[in-house]
Amino acid sequence: MANIASNLFKIIGGIVLILITVWIGIVARSWGRATLDVVKGGVLITVILIGLVLIFLGLSDLKS
């Protein structure tokens, strides 16, 4: 029973956090633009880091 209550609390907490975030995004429109810029930058940095990891893996395999 405690497991069900814990899971239900997590679901309700997640829904509340999503609703608060959407409400802030609607009220403060500039936050939405800033969030989109952060996501775009995060994708770019992730691609760069994956490229670096692949380069290092390739160099490591060449040494072997």
Backbone as ProteinMPNN parsed JSONL, in Angstrom:
{"seq_chain_A": "MANIASNLFKIIGGIVLILITVWIGIVARSWGRATLDVVKGGVLITVILIGLVLIFLGLSDLKS", "coords_chain_A": {"N_chain_A": [[0.828, -1.195, 0.0], [1.978, 1.204, 0.735], [3.757, 1.559, -1.32], [2.12, 2.093, -3.519], [1.003, 4.535, -2.746], [3.303, 6.1, -2.675], [4.097, 6.055, -5.363], [1.872, 7.302, -6.509], [2.066, 9.817, -5.341], [4.407, 10.708, -6.577], [3.548, 10.867, -9.241], [1.503, 12.814, -9.093], [3.017, 14.951, -8.119], [4.737, 15.334, -10.306], [2.899, 16.122, -12.295], [1.974, 18.512, -11.183], [4.357, 20.041, -11.201], [4.791, 20.215, -13.983], [2.496, 21.636, -14.769], [2.905, 24.077, -13.416], [5.238, 24.943, -14.681], [4.353, 25.24, -17.355], [2.46, 27.232, -16.96], [4.09, 29.388, -16.115], [5.569, 29.703, -18.462], [3.565, 30.616, -20.168], [2.719, 33.001, -18.973], [5.087, 34.568, -18.739], [6.438, 35.366, -21.517], [8.994, 35.756, -22.539], [10.565, 33.952, -21.216], [10.053, 31.546, -22.441], [11.344, 31.841, -24.923], [13.986, 32.068, -24.03], [14.316, 29.549, -22.872], [14.116, 27.928, -25.132], [16.431, 28.738, -26.486], [18.387, 27.789, -24.709], [17.952, 25.021, -24.903], [18.588, 24.6, -27.595], [21.313, 25.278, -27.532], [22.198, 23.314, -25.777], [21.779, 20.997, -27.278], [23.608, 21.421, -29.329], [26.072, 21.431, -27.91], [25.991, 18.82, -26.909], [26.194, 17.306, -29.284], [28.76, 18.067, -30.079], [30.289, 17.04, -27.945], [29.77, 14.283, -28.233], [30.998, 13.869, -30.688], [33.674, 14.378, -29.949], [34.109, 12.252, -28.15], [33.876, 10.093, -29.913], [36.099, 10.588, -31.557], [38.206, 10.258, -29.689], [37.787, 7.57, -29.004], [38.307, 6.379, -31.476], [41.025, 7.061, -31.8], [42.065, 5.69, -29.641], [41.558, 3.053, -30.411], [43.234, 2.914, -32.615], [45.736, 2.923, -31.433], [45.865, 0.447, -30.289]], "CA_chain_A": [[0.0, 0.0, 0.0], [2.851, 2.382, 0.791], [4.351, 1.686, -2.63], [1.127, 2.74, -4.372], [0.911, 5.926, -2.32], [4.536, 6.76, -3.081], [4.03, 6.246, -6.813], [0.835, 8.292, -6.773], [2.635, 11.109, -4.958], [5.35, 11.085, -7.63], [2.783, 11.249, -10.426], [0.842, 14.094, -8.811], [4.08, 15.954, -8.057], [5.172, 15.595, -11.675], [1.852, 16.882, -12.975], [1.985, 19.867, -10.616], [5.537, 20.736, -11.716], [4.565, 20.511, -15.397], [1.504, 22.71, -14.858], [3.541, 25.329, -12.986], [6.167, 25.347, -15.73], [3.571, 25.723, -18.499], [1.854, 28.509, -16.565], [5.143, 30.4, -16.163], [5.866, 29.919, -19.873], [2.494, 31.402, -20.788], [2.698, 34.339, -18.379], [6.319, 35.277, -19.091], [6.754, 34.845, -22.848], [10.43, 35.802, -22.803], [11.167, 32.736, -20.643], [9.942, 30.501, -23.454], [12.415, 32.058, -25.893], [15.25, 31.743, -23.363], [14.36, 28.102, -22.729], [14.408, 27.375, -26.449], [17.851, 28.998, -26.751], [19.167, 26.868, -23.877], [17.808, 23.685, -25.474], [19.384, 24.58, -28.827], [22.712, 25.248, -27.129], [22.46, 22.006, -25.19], [21.878, 20.023, -28.373], [24.873, 21.681, -30.009], [27.164, 20.964, -27.053], [25.909, 17.363, -26.863], [26.739, 16.78, -30.535], [30.21, 18.281, -30.035], [30.869, 16.082, -26.998], [29.704, 12.95, -28.838], [32.064, 13.849, -31.679], [34.959, 14.234, -29.255], [34.198, 10.887, -27.626], [34.151, 9.208, -31.04], [37.488, 10.801, -31.954], [39.071, 9.62, -28.696], [37.646, 6.126, -29.149], [39.021, 5.993, -32.681], [42.451, 7.147, -31.524], [42.381, 4.607, -28.722], [41.578, 1.816, -31.193], [44.413, 2.933, -33.479], [46.902, 2.601, -30.612], [45.852, -0.988, -29.96]], "C_chain_A": [[0.868, 1.252, 0.0], [3.498, 2.63, -0.562], [3.412, 2.419, -3.588], [1.022, 4.216, -4.03], [2.142, 6.713, -2.751], [4.523, 7.041, -4.58], [3.0, 7.305, -7.19], [1.329, 9.692, -6.428], [3.599, 11.607, -6.031], [4.62, 11.56, -8.876], [2.128, 12.602, -10.235], [1.872, 15.215, -8.742], [4.587, 16.325, -9.442], [4.164, 16.426, -12.442], [1.841, 18.319, -12.482], [3.179, 20.657, -11.159], [5.372, 21.111, -13.184], [3.569, 21.653, -15.549], [2.095, 24.059, -14.456], [4.472, 25.842, -14.07], [5.431, 25.9, -16.933], [2.949, 27.069, -18.171], [2.879, 29.636, -16.611], [5.503, 30.719, -17.611], [4.82, 30.756, -20.574], [2.514, 32.838, -20.269], [3.911, 35.155, -18.807], [6.828, 34.723, -20.422], [8.255, 34.843, -23.13], [11.139, 34.572, -22.23], [11.118, 31.597, -21.653], [11.048, 30.612, -24.488], [13.767, 31.687, -25.282], [15.399, 30.231, -23.193], [14.703, 27.437, -24.056], [15.873, 27.578, -26.817], [18.747, 28.05, -25.956], [19.118, 25.454, -24.45], [18.64, 23.571, -26.753], [20.876, 24.513, -28.501], [23.096, 23.909, -26.535], [22.599, 20.929, -26.246], [23.214, 20.191, -29.084], [26.058, 21.156, -29.195], [27.163, 19.44, -26.966], [26.501, 16.738, -28.121], [28.257, 16.932, -30.555], [30.868, 17.267, -29.104], [30.836, 14.651, -27.548], [30.788, 12.812, -29.9], [33.43, 13.671, -31.044], [35.157, 12.822, -28.708], [34.521, 9.913, -28.761], [35.583, 9.358, -31.525], [38.429, 10.099, -30.991], [38.978, 8.098, -28.766], [38.399, 5.623, -30.386], [40.53, 6.033, -32.48], [42.901, 6.022, -30.603], [42.463, 3.275, -29.472], [42.789, 1.753, -32.119], [45.672, 2.548, -32.72], [47.02, 1.092, -30.387], [46.319, -1.856, -31.105]], "O_chain_A": [[0.539, 2.242, -0.653], [3.763, 3.777, -0.921], [3.85, 3.26, -4.373], [0.96, 5.059, -4.925], [2.029, 7.872, -3.15], [4.893, 8.131, -5.017], [3.235, 8.112, -8.089], [1.038, 10.648, -7.147], [3.607, 12.794, -6.357], [5.024, 12.542, -9.499], [2.19, 13.451, -11.124], [1.629, 16.311, -9.248], [4.839, 17.497, -9.72], [4.544, 17.345, -13.168], [1.713, 19.248, -13.28], [3.028, 21.819, -11.536], [5.768, 22.203, -13.591], [3.775, 22.546, -16.371], [1.811, 25.073, -15.093], [4.499, 27.04, -14.352], [5.833, 26.925, -17.484], [2.915, 27.958, -19.023], [2.574, 30.726, -17.095], [5.719, 31.882, -17.951], [5.143, 31.525, -21.478], [2.344, 33.782, -21.041], [3.771, 36.315, -19.197], [7.559, 33.734, -20.451], [8.734, 34.003, -23.892], [12.206, 34.194, -22.716], [12.034, 30.777, -21.716], [11.629, 29.604, -24.89], [14.598, 31.064, -25.943], [16.495, 29.694, -23.355], [15.49, 26.491, -24.096], [16.493, 26.687, -27.398], [19.752, 27.563, -26.474], [20.137, 24.764, -24.479], [19.316, 22.566, -26.97], [21.615, 23.762, -29.138], [24.202, 23.421, -26.766], [23.445, 20.043, -26.125], [23.877, 19.204, -29.404], [26.948, 20.507, -29.743], [28.231, 18.828, -26.952], [27.229, 15.749, -28.038], [28.964, 16.027, -30.997], [31.902, 16.695, -29.449], [31.783, 13.891, -27.344], [31.426, 11.764, -30.006], [34.254, 12.903, -31.54], [36.251, 12.265, -28.797], [35.343, 9.012, -28.593], [36.223, 8.365, -31.87], [39.355, 9.413, -31.423], [39.986, 7.41, -28.603], [39.045, 4.576, -30.347], [41.24, 5.138, -32.94], [43.989, 5.471, -30.768], [43.343, 2.461, -29.194], [43.315, 0.672, -32.383], [46.573, 1.924, -33.279], [48.118, 0.541, -30.306], [46.361, -3.079, -30.974]]}, "name": "protein", "num_of_chains": 1, "seq": "MANIASNLFKIIGGIVLILITVWIGIVARSWGRATLDVVKGGVLITVILIGLVLIFLGLSDLKS"}
